[in-house]
Structure formats: C-alpha cells, structure tokens
Amino acid sequence: MDLYSHLVPVYDVEPLEKITDAYLDQYLWYEADKRRLLPPWSKPADTEPSPLLLTRRQKKEDYKKENIKIYIFFFQTGINNLQDVWEVGEGECNVLLESKFEKLYEKIDLTLLNRLLRLIVDHNIADYMTAKNNVVINYKDMNHTNSYGIIRGLQFASFIVQYYGLVLDLLVLGLQRASEMAGPPQLPNDFLSYQDRQTETAHPIRLYCRYIDRIHIFFSCIGISCRS
C-alpha cells in the first residue's frame, strides 16, 4: 500500500498455499509442545493464556500492551520469590534490564535458519520453510528477491520467530545458565522457578523472560561482582 509518506507491505499468498502452510504451522506447534522445544521463559505461551476480554473496537497495540502487563506481573512475582532478593547487608545489588532485539524479523539469515531447522525437522520441511521466504516479491514494475529476513505473511512465520529467538536466548544466557533455568528434560522448571536454591544463586542472572523480541533480565550481584 502506497501512502505517499511510506509504504506498507501487504503480501498476497495463494489460498492453497495458505492451507498447506497453516497445516504445517499446526504440526510444528504440536510437535514443539509435545517435545517441550521452547523453554518456559519464551512468551507468549499456553501456560499463561492471553487476555480475551478486549472488545473488538480496541486496537491491536492495546491487546499487545495488555499481554505485556500480564507478563510483567508474573515477572514481579518471580522477583519477590527469589532467595533474599531484598537483602543489602553485604553490598548486594539488583538490576532489571529491559531491552529489545531490533529488527528480529528482518535480520534472520535464511542460510543459518535452514541449518537450525534441520536440527528439529526433516530436511525437506526445512528446505520448504526456507524456500518460502527466499522468493521474488513484485510491486508494480519492480522485482525484489527476498534473500535476507522472513516474510510475515506466511502462516508458520510465528514458529520461525520463536525458534530463532530461542537461539538468541542461548547466546544471551549461555548454555550452562540456560540449562539450569530450563531444568532437566524429565522434570522441566516452571516459569521463573528453579530446582533448588543452590542453582538459583549460582549465577548473577536470576530471571529471564522474552516476549517475542522484547527481553527482561534480572541480575543479582554480591560484593565484588557488583563492581564488575
């Protein structure tokens, strides 16, 4: 859509392709939930249902803000449940960091995405999902090959974003801390909880949450580690 001041991309996908992609999207989310692919800190999730009390007149941005408010409430509750979180007798320091993965959708590398998808799905499905994004986009008399970033009009784009976001989470947390926060496969941890107090206090990163591309990290440092 050409609004003269800026362009709004509107993708026109064939109806039959939408049906195929919708079936694939349901299959991916079913297998991901069955195998517990996504950790508890990845939001939105089915464990905390989104609010459904908004009227049709309210905007989509208001719906997203209400979701974020709910997850912030859960995050505040998780902070209060930490071990001695408000003790400052030995120079403890608490820091809550809020940040965002800028242009997460536009910066997904399709070659890397294909390699990552092959780790969890059949290589034919991985190639199909990657090829659906590596297409020629037509606008008036102009053609553009989308070789970088994903197309948001695809049905399974949400799964790609959450899976790619999981990789970014591992880079932020590190494999050791991410494993401690997720818990063992046989008995995974709940959201903002640990197996025991020793695991909770073993690392300065106490809590972590990501809502699509927006992250919250809670640090708790003691003594000399506060200065560094």
ABEGO torsion letter per residue (X at the ends): XBAGABBBBBBBBBAAAAAAAAAAAAAAAAAAAAAGABBAABOBBAABBBBAABBAABBAAAAAAAAAAAAAAAAAAAAAABBGAABAAAGBBBBBBBBBBBGAAAABBAAAAAAAAAAABBAAAAAAAAAAABBBBBBEABBBBBABEBBAABAAAAAAAAAAAAAAAAAAAEAAAAAAAAEBAABBBBBGBBABAAAAAABABABBBBBGABBBBBBBBBEAAAAX
